[in-house]
Amino acid sequence: MAEHSKDHDKACGCPFCDVPVCPDPNEEGGSCLSAHKLKIHLVDCVGLYCPVPVMRAKEEIDALEPGALMEIVADDPAAESDIPSWAKRTGNELLRVWKEGNELHFWVQKKKED
């Protein structure tokens, strides 16, 4: 595992290792302190209501490579339970859920091939 910077105070965790994720203002996604570059596919579902966020999540994740990261952003209150249920049912891993204002954010990692 990579060494942590003592002045680094990010609370989020990298899904590929156990070091914090650092936002990269020059790219979508971020990087972690072990020098891995994280690409996070954004799925904007703000203004869309059930069942559309789950349908969009399925369409988008189907186009990604196994192990890829996807962030779903939604403001439909039903998404708070719908997205985690969908991830569990499909075998994808829900890595992180948080709320910013009235928007829910979900990090989902596409299941790896069997």
Sequence and secondary structure as in RCSB ss.txt:
>XXXX:A:sequence
MAEHSKDHDKACGCPFCDVPVCPDPNEEGGSCLSAHKLKIHLVDCVGLYCPVPVMRAKEEIDALEPGALMEIVAD
DPAAESDIPSWAKRTGNELLRVWKEGNELHFWVQKKKED
>XXXX:A:secstr
     TT     B SSSSSBEEE TTSSSEEETTS EE EEEEEETT  TTHHHHHHHHHHHTS TT EEEEEE 
 TTHHHHHHHHHHHHT EEEEEEEETTEEEEEEE     
